[in-house]
């Protein structure tokens, strides 16, 4: 029996495959080397830095807004107070590819259009830290629903309880008190707003703005531990906000109410009077006016009224575009203007006080002097008549009584006597 031995020779296929396997093996080895080097860099070289970043991702700091100080009248009665309301805010960058779905579901919950929410987000200042408020004074039930389903249905949506201004007397003393609003980039540069940050509520007019530093409190903070799903695990620390100081004015609530009522009634009455210049229908337009009540003993303001007026409550949480447009429309006669301090008017009967003081000081009258108060007065007999506010002859009266009655013709006579004396003295000096 013959045994034949055969030798297996390498095929041409094996010769072609071996270099390829060598190259693949080198690539795999290189990948492992790069992976090990990267892990060594992350864990050893940059370990502390990445650990700090992970800690920041794990801990979220929430700013706690401080309640503003209350504004009181001279008797300590509250003119402006605070109340806590639920506010829904969003962080679009935390919604990811679910942004459209989240905003649509949020719109259904709030009963508004999703386009309106997107518009509010687009109009908000670009701030990487603060969420964008999109709903104010939300019902507690809706706020709790968002809080409970934040990680599953409302990522990037936050429900907060924040203090906001409350005006228990409505429009009363609106021009004195002013209103608050979200700080603008221009107001951030104002020294009066030192320490304020974008998104803060600051005084925009009236006492709210003039005493911003007094009324504004010190914000607090709360550190929360967040898990990978974005849910709150526990509260790490909390620093409570410090409320602003209360501010007591010299304004008297009762006097302010009477002054505003009298001013409004006076404007209604004036519109029934004939316009000497005959504008249109022949009646006075009388669209606006102001009244100020001062304590003559101390100079303290007891009331400052201006008409037309506005509701400070409309600015709480941000005024609607249509509401603001109505306030600044020409037909509204500028209700945001405090005409007691921001407009110029002829002094009218107020100047009678100065005239009476000059007459007493220079001897043209004494406290017991009596003057006639006819319905009309002439400089010369047969000359042009100058009318009193009433056509009736009120008879003779003292200077004090003429102030109480606001008798125009008494002060016409006093002005004539003082002018004639000045003319005589001037001729004598020459």
One Martini backbone bead per residue (centre of mass of N, CA, C, O) as a GRO file, in nm:
protein
  430
    1UNK     BB    1   0.097   0.036   0.023
    2UNK     BB    2   0.046   0.368  -0.070
    3UNK     BB    3   0.153   0.674   0.062
    4UNK     BB    4   0.021   0.995   0.011
    5UNK     BB    5   0.162   1.310   0.042
    6UNK     BB    6   0.028   1.630   0.113
    7UNK     BB    7   0.053   1.981   0.052
    8UNK     BB    8  -0.050   2.291   0.176
    9UNK     BB    9  -0.108   2.567  -0.008
   10UNK     BB   10  -0.122   2.888  -0.038
   11UNK     BB   11  -0.351   3.094  -0.126
   12UNK     BB   12  -0.442   3.379  -0.283
   13UNK     BB   13  -0.658   3.468  -0.075
   14UNK     BB   14  -0.480   3.474   0.183
   15UNK     BB   15  -0.275   3.684   0.077
   16UNK     BB   16  -0.496   3.913   0.059
   17UNK     BB   17  -0.613   3.909   0.365
   18UNK     BB   18  -0.383   3.959   0.568
   19UNK     BB   19  -0.338   4.274   0.536
   20UNK     BB   20  -0.623   4.351   0.617
   21UNK     BB   21  -0.619   4.237   0.904
   22UNK     BB   22  -0.386   4.410   0.998
   23UNK     BB   23  -0.523   4.683   0.962
   24UNK     BB   24  -0.769   4.632   1.143
   25UNK     BB   25  -0.607   4.573   1.399
   26UNK     BB   26  -0.474   4.854   1.414
   27UNK     BB   27  -0.735   5.015   1.436
   28UNK     BB   28  -0.843   4.888   1.693
   29UNK     BB   29  -0.596   4.952   1.865
   30UNK     BB   30  -0.614   5.260   1.827
   31UNK     BB   31  -0.892   5.295   1.950
   32UNK     BB   32  -0.816   5.190   2.230
   33UNK     BB   33  -0.596   5.397   2.283
   34UNK     BB   34  -0.777   5.650   2.256
   35UNK     BB   35  -0.981   5.569   2.472
   36UNK     BB   36  -0.782   5.551   2.707
   37UNK     BB   37  -0.673   5.839   2.680
   38UNK     BB   38  -0.946   5.981   2.724
   39UNK     BB   39  -1.007   5.862   3.002
   40UNK     BB   40  -0.753   5.974   3.134
   41UNK     BB   41  -0.818   6.273   3.084
   42UNK     BB   42  -1.098   6.289   3.222
   43UNK     BB   43  -1.013   6.153   3.508
   44UNK     BB   44  -0.732   6.306   3.559
   45UNK     BB   45  -0.689   6.586   3.427
   46UNK     BB   46  -1.030   6.673   3.405
   47UNK     BB   47  -1.191   6.576   3.658
   48UNK     BB   48  -1.264   6.832   3.824
   49UNK     BB   49  -1.414   6.989   3.604
   50UNK     BB   50  -1.635   6.770   3.541
   51UNK     BB   51  -1.738   6.748   3.829
   52UNK     BB   52  -1.840   7.039   3.846
   53UNK     BB   53  -2.041   7.022   3.610
   54UNK     BB   54  -2.209   6.789   3.728
   55UNK     BB   55  -2.294   6.947   3.979
   56UNK     BB   56  -2.444   7.172   3.828
   57UNK     BB   57  -2.648   6.977   3.693
   58UNK     BB   58  -2.759   6.865   3.969
   59UNK     BB   59  -2.776   7.173   4.051
   60UNK     BB   60  -3.042   7.402   4.120
   61UNK     BB   61  -3.094   7.753   4.104
   62UNK     BB   62  -3.342   7.943   4.277
   63UNK     BB   63  -3.501   8.240   4.261
   64UNK     BB   64  -3.622   8.454   4.524
   65UNK     BB   65  -3.854   8.679   4.535
   66UNK     BB   66  -3.898   8.987   4.672
   67UNK     BB   67  -4.094   9.165   4.854
   68UNK     BB   68  -4.237   9.453   4.854
   69UNK     BB   69  -4.305   9.726   4.997
   70UNK     BB   70  -4.532   9.896   5.148
   71UNK     BB   71  -4.801  10.138   5.104
   72UNK     BB   72  -4.888  10.418   5.305
   73UNK     BB   73  -5.065  10.618   5.484
   74UNK     BB   74  -5.073  10.842   5.746
   75UNK     BB   75  -5.250  10.601   5.914
   76UNK     BB   76  -5.153  10.305   5.788
   77UNK     BB   77  -5.297  10.257   5.533
   78UNK     BB   78  -5.332  10.053   5.262
   79UNK     BB   79  -5.234  10.106   4.917
   80UNK     BB   80  -4.997   9.887   4.889
   81UNK     BB   81  -4.955   9.545   4.811
   82UNK     BB   82  -4.929   9.186   4.842
   83UNK     BB   83  -4.929   8.892   4.624
   84UNK     BB   84  -4.955   8.551   4.550
   85UNK     BB   85  -4.858   8.396   4.238
   86UNK     BB   86  -4.892   8.205   3.955
   87UNK     BB   87  -4.615   8.111   3.736
   88UNK     BB   88  -4.540   8.050   3.396
   89UNK     BB   89  -4.239   7.905   3.265
   90UNK     BB   90  -3.978   7.893   3.005
   91UNK     BB   91  -3.730   7.654   2.848
   92UNK     BB   92  -3.667   7.582   2.528
   93UNK     BB   93  -3.382   7.430   2.554
   94UNK     BB   94  -3.532   7.186   2.736
   95UNK     BB   95  -3.730   7.052   2.504
   96UNK     BB   96  -3.627   7.008   2.233
   97UNK     BB   97  -3.813   6.807   2.003
   98UNK     BB   98  -4.082   6.885   2.201
   99UNK     BB   99  -4.174   7.179   2.174
  100UNK     BB  100  -4.444   7.181   2.016
  101UNK     BB  101  -4.596   6.983   2.205
  102UNK     BB  102  -4.566   7.143   2.469
  103UNK     BB  103  -4.698   7.412   2.375
  104UNK     BB  104  -4.970   7.289   2.299
  105UNK     BB  105  -5.042   7.171   2.580
  106UNK     BB  106  -5.014   7.441   2.730
  107UNK     BB  107  -5.236   7.591   2.574
  108UNK     BB  108  -5.469   7.405   2.660
  109UNK     BB  109  -5.440   7.453   2.966
  110UNK     BB  110  -5.472   7.787   2.934
  111UNK     BB  111  -5.657   7.877   2.684
  112UNK     BB  112  -5.452   7.929   2.444
  113UNK     BB  113  -5.246   8.015   2.196
  114UNK     BB  114  -4.949   7.900   2.075
  115UNK     BB  115  -4.864   8.161   1.926
  116UNK     BB  116  -4.862   8.340   2.180
  117UNK     BB  117  -4.632   8.196   2.323
  118UNK     BB  118  -4.419   8.239   2.100
  119UNK     BB  119  -4.432   8.548   2.112
  120UNK     BB  120  -4.336   8.577   2.408
  121UNK     BB  121  -4.063   8.444   2.359
  122UNK     BB  122  -3.963   8.639   2.133
  123UNK     BB  123  -3.998   8.912   2.318
  124UNK     BB  124  -3.796   8.819   2.503
  125UNK     BB  125  -3.520   8.840   2.662
  126UNK     BB  126  -3.193   8.732   2.634
  127UNK     BB  127  -3.174   8.465   2.881
  128UNK     BB  128  -2.994   8.187   3.006
  129UNK     BB  129  -3.133   8.173   3.305
  130UNK     BB  130  -3.413   8.284   3.266
  131UNK     BB  131  -3.722   8.234   3.239
  132UNK     BB  132  -4.018   8.264   3.046
  133UNK     BB  133  -4.293   8.437   3.089
  134UNK     BB  134  -4.647   8.324   2.990
  135UNK     BB  135  -4.807   8.314   3.278
  136UNK     BB  136  -5.044   8.484   3.490
  137UNK     BB  137  -5.231   8.393   3.739
  138UNK     BB  138  -5.255   8.093   3.784
  139UNK     BB  139  -5.414   7.835   3.861
  140UNK     BB  140  -5.338   7.608   4.095
  141UNK     BB  141  -5.413   7.351   3.940
  142UNK     BB  142  -5.228   7.404   3.693
  143UNK     BB  143  -4.960   7.432   3.843
  144UNK     BB  144  -4.963   7.145   3.970
  145UNK     BB  145  -4.974   6.988   3.704
  146UNK     BB  146  -4.700   7.080   3.601
  147UNK     BB  147  -4.529   6.985   3.842
  148UNK     BB  148  -4.607   6.673   3.822
  149UNK     BB  149  -4.540   6.678   3.476
  150UNK     BB  150  -4.256   6.784   3.391
  151UNK     BB  151  -4.085   6.527   3.288
  152UNK     BB  152  -4.314   6.415   3.080
  153UNK     BB  153  -4.494   6.686   2.958
  154UNK     BB  154  -4.307   6.959   3.086
  155UNK     BB  155  -4.039   7.034   2.964
  156UNK     BB  156  -3.927   7.355   3.053
  157UNK     BB  157  -4.152   7.392   3.278
  158UNK     BB  158  -4.251   7.646   3.522
  159UNK     BB  159  -4.373   7.664   3.860
  160UNK     BB  160  -4.448   7.967   4.038
  161UNK     BB  161  -4.427   8.160   4.346
  162UNK     BB  162  -4.507   8.507   4.338
  163UNK     BB  163  -4.475   8.838   4.398
  164UNK     BB  164  -4.737   9.091   4.377
  165UNK     BB  165  -4.912   9.357   4.319
  166UNK     BB  166  -5.161   9.539   4.523
  167UNK     BB  167  -5.486   9.725   4.480
  168UNK     BB  168  -5.740   9.787   4.701
  169UNK     BB  169  -5.832  10.089   4.550
  170UNK     BB  170  -5.746  10.081   4.267
  171UNK     BB  171  -5.727  10.400   4.117
  172UNK     BB  172  -5.636  10.522   4.365
  173UNK     BB  173  -5.361  10.714   4.342
  174UNK     BB  174  -5.204  10.629   4.079
  175UNK     BB  175  -4.997  10.869   4.032
  176UNK     BB  176  -4.855  10.842   4.303
  177UNK     BB  177  -4.780  10.533   4.306
  178UNK     BB  178  -4.792  10.380   4.045
  179UNK     BB  179  -4.578  10.124   3.890
  180UNK     BB  180  -4.485   9.805   3.772
  181UNK     BB  181  -4.202   9.634   3.602
  182UNK     BB  182  -4.001   9.512   3.378
  183UNK     BB  183  -3.689   9.551   3.328
  184UNK     BB  184  -3.494   9.738   3.127
  185UNK     BB  185  -3.200   9.798   2.973
  186UNK     BB  186  -3.201  10.102   3.046
  187UNK     BB  187  -3.263  10.069   3.363
  188UNK     BB  188  -2.999   9.913   3.439
  189UNK     BB  189  -2.824  10.196   3.425
  190UNK     BB  190  -2.966  10.290   3.671
  191UNK     BB  191  -2.873  10.372   3.990
  192UNK     BB  192  -3.155  10.303   4.124
  193UNK     BB  193  -3.100   9.984   4.002
  194UNK     BB  194  -2.902   9.869   4.180
  195UNK     BB  195  -2.886   9.507   4.157
  196UNK     BB  196  -3.041   9.454   3.921
  197UNK     BB  197  -3.203   9.218   3.705
  198UNK     BB  198  -3.306   9.052   3.461
  199UNK     BB  199  -3.667   9.038   3.527
  200UNK     BB  200  -3.719   9.244   3.721
  201UNK     BB  201  -3.917   9.422   3.947
  202UNK     BB  202  -3.994   9.770   3.896
  203UNK     BB  203  -4.023  10.094   3.916
  204UNK     BB  204  -4.198  10.322   3.670
  205UNK     BB  205  -4.368  10.509   3.876
  206UNK     BB  206  -4.377  10.720   4.105
  207UNK     BB  207  -4.313  10.593   4.409
  208UNK     BB  208  -4.199  10.328   4.299
  209UNK     BB  209  -3.953  10.483   4.167
  210UNK     BB  210  -3.847  10.693   4.379
  211UNK     BB  211  -3.847  10.427   4.605
  212UNK     BB  212  -3.693  10.167   4.509
  213UNK     BB  213  -3.474  10.106   4.729
  214UNK     BB  214  -3.679  10.080   4.963
  215UNK     BB  215  -3.885   9.862   4.838
  216UNK     BB  216  -3.663   9.680   4.765
  217UNK     BB  217  -3.545   9.380   4.811
  218UNK     BB  218  -3.388   9.064   4.891
  219UNK     BB  219  -3.304   8.804   4.737
  220UNK     BB  220  -3.328   8.466   4.714
  221UNK     BB  221  -3.252   8.104   4.755
  222UNK     BB  222  -3.259   7.769   4.588
  223UNK     BB  223  -3.134   7.439   4.626
  224UNK     BB  224  -3.157   7.172   4.384
  225UNK     BB  225  -3.193   6.833   4.328
  226UNK     BB  226  -3.130   6.666   4.014
  227UNK     BB  227  -3.218   6.440   3.799
  228UNK     BB  228  -3.206   6.299   3.485
  229UNK     BB  229  -3.527   6.376   3.444
  230UNK     BB  230  -3.568   6.666   3.614
  231UNK     BB  231  -3.625   6.595   3.902
  232UNK     BB  232  -3.687   6.649   4.228
  233UNK     BB  233  -3.521   6.523   4.511
  234UNK     BB  234  -3.396   6.779   4.677
  235UNK     BB  235  -3.321   7.008   4.929
  236UNK     BB  236  -3.029   7.172   5.014
  237UNK     BB  237  -3.099   7.492   5.014
  238UNK     BB  238  -3.193   7.813   5.190
  239UNK     BB  239  -3.264   8.167   5.109
  240UNK     BB  240  -3.439   8.406   5.227
  241UNK     BB  241  -3.612   8.670   5.159
  242UNK     BB  242  -3.608   9.032   5.181
  243UNK     BB  243  -3.811   9.260   5.247
  244UNK     BB  244  -3.917   9.554   5.197
  245UNK     BB  245  -3.978   9.863   5.291
  246UNK     BB  246  -4.194  10.058   5.427
  247UNK     BB  247  -4.417  10.331   5.308
  248UNK     BB  248  -4.499  10.655   5.433
  249UNK     BB  249  -4.737  10.887   5.370
  250UNK     BB  250  -4.919  11.204   5.361
  251UNK     BB  251  -5.148  11.071   5.252
  252UNK     BB  252  -5.505  11.079   5.253
  253UNK     BB  253  -5.746  10.864   5.182
  254UNK     BB  254  -6.002  11.040   5.217
  255UNK     BB  255  -5.902  11.295   5.068
  256UNK     BB  256  -5.838  11.156   4.803
  257UNK     BB  257  -6.125  11.063   4.741
  258UNK     BB  258  -6.255  11.348   4.742
  259UNK     BB  259  -6.076  11.479   4.525
  260UNK     BB  260  -6.148  11.286   4.292
  261UNK     BB  261  -6.450  11.334   4.298
  262UNK     BB  262  -6.446  11.644   4.258
  263UNK     BB  263  -6.294  11.643   3.990
  264UNK     BB  264  -6.492  11.473   3.826
  265UNK     BB  265  -6.738  11.659   3.876
  266UNK     BB  266  -6.609  11.917   3.758
  267UNK     BB  267  -6.579  11.813   3.467
  268UNK     BB  268  -6.876  11.759   3.416
  269UNK     BB  269  -6.967  12.051   3.465
  270UNK     BB  270  -6.782  12.192   3.252
  271UNK     BB  271  -6.922  12.049   2.998
  272UNK     BB  272  -7.189  12.243   3.041
  273UNK     BB  273  -7.039  12.481   2.954
  274UNK     BB  274  -6.961  12.761   2.794
  275UNK     BB  275  -6.760  12.839   2.525
  276UNK     BB  276  -6.604  13.129   2.441
  277UNK     BB  277  -6.462  12.992   2.172
  278UNK     BB  278  -6.643  12.792   2.028
  279UNK     BB  279  -6.603  12.461   2.026
  280UNK     BB  280  -6.820  12.348   1.820
  281UNK     BB  281  -7.080  12.292   2.052
  282UNK     BB  282  -7.009  12.527   2.284
  283UNK     BB  283  -6.845  12.352   2.478
  284UNK     BB  284  -6.656  12.240   2.705
  285UNK     BB  285  -6.420  11.998   2.712
  286UNK     BB  286  -6.281  11.901   2.971
  287UNK     BB  287  -6.065  11.630   2.979
  288UNK     BB  288  -5.885  11.764   3.216
  289UNK     BB  289  -5.712  11.744   3.548
  290UNK     BB  290  -5.627  11.897   3.875
  291UNK     BB  291  -5.554  11.815   4.231
  292UNK     BB  292  -5.448  11.983   4.542
  293UNK     BB  293  -5.371  11.894   4.886
  294UNK     BB  294  -5.268  12.116   5.151
  295UNK     BB  295  -5.102  12.164   5.444
  296UNK     BB  296  -5.066  12.481   5.572
  297UNK     BB  297  -4.883  12.411   5.828
  298UNK     BB  298  -4.661  12.195   5.665
  299UNK     BB  299  -4.693  12.111   5.340
  300UNK     BB  300  -4.846  11.860   5.321
  301UNK     BB  301  -4.963  11.605   5.137
  302UNK     BB  302  -5.309  11.481   5.101
  303UNK     BB  303  -5.357  11.529   4.779
  304UNK     BB  304  -5.339  11.374   4.438
  305UNK     BB  305  -5.505  11.465   4.140
  306UNK     BB  306  -5.585  11.296   3.818
  307UNK     BB  307  -5.730  11.369   3.493
  308UNK     BB  308  -5.713  11.103   3.372
  309UNK     BB  309  -5.693  10.763   3.457
  310UNK     BB  310  -5.569  10.451   3.603
  311UNK     BB  311  -5.473  10.102   3.636
  312UNK     BB  312  -5.221   9.942   3.801
  313UNK     BB  313  -5.319   9.643   3.762
  314UNK     BB  314  -5.255   9.626   3.448
  315UNK     BB  315  -4.924   9.595   3.508
  316UNK     BB  316  -4.947   9.326   3.630
  317UNK     BB  317  -4.740   9.107   3.456
  318UNK     BB  318  -4.815   9.276   3.219
  319UNK     BB  319  -4.929   9.454   2.964
  320UNK     BB  320  -5.136   9.468   2.722
  321UNK     BB  321  -5.123   9.588   2.411
  322UNK     BB  322  -5.415   9.699   2.389
  323UNK     BB  323  -5.420   9.852   2.660
  324UNK     BB  324  -5.182  10.044   2.596
  325UNK     BB  325  -5.297  10.168   2.338
  326UNK     BB  326  -5.542  10.298   2.486
  327UNK     BB  327  -5.369  10.491   2.673
  328UNK     BB  328  -5.204  10.635   2.411
  329UNK     BB  329  -5.435  10.747   2.286
  330UNK     BB  330  -5.557  11.053   2.192
  331UNK     BB  331  -5.856  11.003   2.314
  332UNK     BB  332  -5.744  10.959   2.625
  333UNK     BB  333  -5.566  11.203   2.740
  334UNK     BB  334  -5.324  11.100   2.904
  335UNK     BB  335  -5.345  10.905   3.184
  336UNK     BB  336  -5.023  10.881   3.263
  337UNK     BB  337  -5.041  11.175   3.334
  338UNK     BB  338  -4.937  11.398   3.588
  339UNK     BB  339  -5.085  11.707   3.610
  340UNK     BB  340  -4.967  11.815   3.885
  341UNK     BB  341  -4.638  11.778   3.761
  342UNK     BB  342  -4.656  11.749   3.411
  343UNK     BB  343  -4.807  12.027   3.389
  344UNK     BB  344  -4.926  12.340   3.244
  345UNK     BB  345  -5.095  12.601   3.427
  346UNK     BB  346  -5.282  12.834   3.516
  347UNK     BB  347  -5.325  12.944   3.840
  348UNK     BB  348  -5.547  13.124   3.905
  349UNK     BB  349  -5.686  13.122   4.223
  350UNK     BB  350  -5.419  13.053   4.364
  351UNK     BB  351  -5.297  13.352   4.333
  352UNK     BB  352  -5.468  13.497   4.556
  353UNK     BB  353  -5.281  13.440   4.792
  354UNK     BB  354  -5.047  13.621   4.695
  355UNK     BB  355  -5.211  13.882   4.671
  356UNK     BB  356  -5.305  13.900   4.966
  357UNK     BB  357  -5.023  13.907   5.095
  358UNK     BB  358  -4.930  14.170   4.953
  359UNK     BB  359  -5.156  14.355   5.059
  360UNK     BB  360  -5.089  14.320   5.362
  361UNK     BB  361  -4.784  14.397   5.363
  362UNK     BB  362  -4.839  14.693   5.192
  363UNK     BB  363  -5.132  14.824   5.296
  364UNK     BB  364  -5.403  14.755   5.109
  365UNK     BB  365  -5.476  14.569   5.363
  366UNK     BB  366  -5.678  14.419   5.609
  367UNK     BB  367  -5.843  14.186   5.791
  368UNK     BB  368  -6.097  14.416   5.804
  369UNK     BB  369  -6.131  14.467   5.528
  370UNK     BB  370  -6.368  14.581   5.278
  371UNK     BB  371  -6.521  14.435   4.983
  372UNK     BB  372  -6.652  14.432   4.686
  373UNK     BB  373  -6.874  14.171   4.506
  374UNK     BB  374  -6.939  14.181   4.205
  375UNK     BB  375  -7.019  14.050   3.893
  376UNK     BB  376  -6.877  14.317   3.791
  377UNK     BB  377  -6.579  14.492   3.652
  378UNK     BB  378  -6.421  14.824   3.622
  379UNK     BB  379  -6.171  15.033   3.562
  380UNK     BB  380  -6.373  15.215   3.411
  381UNK     BB  381  -6.623  15.391   3.341
  382UNK     BB  382  -6.744  15.214   3.064
  383UNK     BB  383  -6.573  14.986   3.048
  384UNK     BB  384  -6.456  14.689   3.051
  385UNK     BB  385  -6.582  14.395   3.153
  386UNK     BB  386  -6.526  14.201   3.451
  387UNK     BB  387  -6.584  13.882   3.558
  388UNK     BB  388  -6.719  13.678   3.760
  389UNK     BB  389  -6.811  13.350   3.837
  390UNK     BB  390  -7.058  13.529   3.914
  391UNK     BB  391  -7.344  13.741   3.864
  392UNK     BB  392  -7.363  13.787   4.152
  393UNK     BB  393  -7.397  13.987   4.437
  394UNK     BB  394  -7.201  13.933   4.739
  395UNK     BB  395  -7.088  14.175   4.855
  396UNK     BB  396  -6.934  14.245   5.136
  397UNK     BB  397  -6.580  14.161   5.222
  398UNK     BB  398  -6.322  14.007   5.328
  399UNK     BB  399  -6.029  13.866   5.248
  400UNK     BB  400  -6.098  13.588   5.356
  401UNK     BB  401  -6.378  13.570   5.215
  402UNK     BB  402  -6.265  13.602   4.925
  403UNK     BB  403  -6.119  13.332   4.930
  404UNK     BB  404  -6.360  13.147   4.994
  405UNK     BB  405  -6.528  13.274   4.732
  406UNK     BB  406  -6.349  13.351   4.491
  407UNK     BB  407  -6.327  13.666   4.428
  408UNK     BB  408  -6.243  13.840   4.152
  409UNK     BB  409  -6.322  14.148   4.195
  410UNK     BB  410  -6.145  14.203   4.441
  411UNK     BB  411  -5.867  14.151   4.284
  412UNK     BB  412  -5.900  14.366   4.078
  413UNK     BB  413  -5.895  14.603   4.278
  414UNK     BB  414  -5.620  14.542   4.405
  415UNK     BB  415  -5.456  14.558   4.142
  416UNK     BB  416  -5.518  14.855   4.085
  417UNK     BB  417  -5.397  14.979   4.342
  418UNK     BB  418  -5.108  14.866   4.306
  419UNK     BB  419  -5.052  14.991   4.027
  420UNK     BB  420  -5.096  15.290   4.100
  421UNK     BB  421  -4.875  15.298   4.317
  422UNK     BB  422  -4.641  15.218   4.128
  423UNK     BB  423  -4.671  15.459   3.939
  424UNK     BB  424  -4.625  15.681   4.150
  425UNK     BB  425  -4.347  15.588   4.250
  426UNK     BB  426  -4.210  15.599   3.974
  427UNK     BB  427  -4.257  15.905   3.924
  428UNK     BB  428  -4.112  16.002   4.186
  429UNK     BB  429  -3.831  15.880   4.122
  430UNK     BB  430  -3.798  16.056   3.855
   0.00000   0.00000   0.00000
